[in-house]
């Protein structure tokens, strides 16, 4: 039987970094370092090809230009590979995974992001297991030859999560990610157990590279002063605003804030309401303190993570100009990011 082919895309992050003895900081190392550190990679029954960012980056540097680069690499190498592993810093991994889930729609092959909390050359590194298992998942097939995973996912510390459902929850723990509103796609123990009832099935692969980052994110807090944020509600500069609200989508009753929102929407702006809770969903109109949002056409973001909401907004604005169409795209489930 032919060996499955997996393309590894190395973007940077702790996993490929080493301690620089002179500066005492972590700096990116040549990608071949990974092969030296995990010689077992060569023992996997997989044909590997690697593409490395010319200058690997800390994931804090990630942005839509890099996302387009990664999506384009996958698109260009799609036919010749069975799966893809993206080595990426953990800090913004959930954003990149979310963005890719909207840019690469209808995948019939796995795109697995992974990284590590400790550099690969540390004795107790979590990187070794994360990389090896990710490659195994990226090459895993069903008995009919189709890929087990047909979507963008994050593998970290024994769990495979849907990429656009994932959020980074710890700066230090090996278990750095969680998927609070959606169960794991697979769990790695002695065997890798795939939870088939959670998996997306392939349909019609398409690449979308247009992203519009004229999006603002505003976290509401008690004592929130609307006038401080007035300049955000300017449709000539900002096309969409995400409100991170309390509980099921609530915010303080504040005439000045309501006026800003109402005028912004009338001017053609789009406002999306997501919860700042770790889990659960926005239900506009459930409480008096969210009924205004419902009345003026703020979109309820359901159970989307902040990461998914930001990236979906960029995707929706990048591919549509009409306010109503963007609103429709935001309300729909596109790549498994939203329960509706
Ligand atoms: N600062 C690093 C990054 O996100 C942390 C990590 O890789 O885990 O690139």
Boltz pocket constraint, residues with backbone or C-beta under 6 A from the ligand:
constraints:
  - pocket:
      binder: B
      contacts: [[A, 12], [A, 13], [A, 14], [A, 15], [A, 57], [A, 58], [A, 59], [A, 60], [A, 88], [A, 89], [A, 90], [A, 91], [A, 92], [A, 115], [A, 116], [A, 117]]
      max_distance: 6.0
